[in-house]
């Protein structure tokens, strides 16, 4: 979903365009995380931006998850609330993605 924050060109950015720039393992991790995040609730909003993918629970709290695809890794920022700084993690292997899902679920749950 795009909220018109960028030009028309930016609206042409698709989730798939982010997959093209990734190597195989981070591509698979991104797909798994996307499915996981969308399964958290029907109120999850996905916004595809030119250099990242952002997930929000509502329009009033903009984001709880920000994923920046980077060739051989994903830079994942998780925010539990507006006052705490985001925790930033770089994920390169599927072993690292299990713990990150726990953190994402906790962030999603903590947002009221």
Secondary structure, 3 states (H helix, E strand, C coil): CCCCCCCHHHHCCCHHHHHHCCCHHHHHHHHHHHHHHHHCCCCCEEEEECCEEEEECCCCCCCCEEEEEECCEEEEEECCCCCCCCEEEEECCHHHHHHHHHHHHHHHHHCC
